[in-house]
Amino acid sequence: MKIYLAGKISDSNTLLFLDNIKTGISYSAYLIKNGNDVYCSFLDYQFRFFANLTKEDFQRNSMSFLEGWADEIWVLPDWENSEGTKKEIARANELKIPVRYL
């Protein structure tokens, strides 16, 4: 299955921001290990090392995987505090892509 993993990334507290990334990458690895294909936006921060990308660039890129690739969107806990994740869920609902809350 092609899974778009969504969840809160940003946080004003740097340690919580890093914890969010760790959680997303860890869960993505688990899903891959269990035979799924996963889009993991929690790895996107690495692109900043090579290009001056904006938050809008990241969100546009991520949304393209949701719109044209994913079979389902899986949502990590604490998504209610993420405006980006709320937009991803809304778009998935518009496209009738199943949403699974973890």
N, C-alpha and C positions, 0 to 999 in steps of 0.2 A: 504494500500500500504506500502511496505517496502522501506523506504527512507534512503539513505546514505547522511547525511548533510555534505557538504564540505565547507571549507573556511579558510581564513588566521587565524592562531593562533599566531605564533611567531612574536615578534617585539622587537627591541632593547630598546624601551621605555616601561618600566614596566607597566605604566598605560594603554597604548594602548594594550599591551598583555592581561591585565585583561579585558579591554573592549571587545576585540575579543572573549575571553572565555564567557563573559556575553552575548554577542550577539548570539553566537552559542547555548548556553544552553537555552536562552529565546526562540529562534526560534524553537528549538527542542521541548520544552514544548508546544508551540503553535501547532505544528504538531501532537504531541501525543494527545493533548486535542481534536483535530479534527479527531481522529480515525485512525491515521497512526501509524505504527511502525517505530522507528527512531534509526539509529546508530549515536551517537553523540560523535565524537572524542574530542569534547571540554571538556568532562569530564575525559579524560584520565590522566590529570595531577595528579589526586588522586592516581594513581598507584605508583607514585614516593615516596609516604609516606611509602610504604611497601616493595619496591624493587628498586634496583639500575638499572632501565631500561634506555636504550639509546634511542636517537631519532630514530634510525633504528628499535629498538624493537617496538616502538609506531607505526611507519609507516608500518611495516610488519603486525602487528595486525590489523590495520585499513584496509589495503588493502585486507585482507582476508574476511572482511565483504563486501567490494565492489565486490570482485570476486565471492563469493559463497552465497550471501544472498540478496543483494539489487535488487529491481525492477527498481529503478531510483536513480540517483545522483542529488541532488539539491545543487546549488552553491551560497553561499552568496556573496554580493558585495565586491569589493576590492580583489577578488581572484587573479587578475593579479599580485599581489605582493607576491604570495605564491608559491614557487617551489613545495612544497608538493601537493598543490591543482592542479597545472598544471599536475603533474604526475597522480593524481587521475582521472582527466578529460581525459587524454590520454588513460589510462587503460580502463576507461568506454567506450570510443569510440572504442577501440580494441575489447571489448566484446559486442559491440552493445547495451550497457545499455544507455537508454535515459538520456540526460543531460538537466537539467532545470536551467536556470540562473535567480536568484531572483533580 
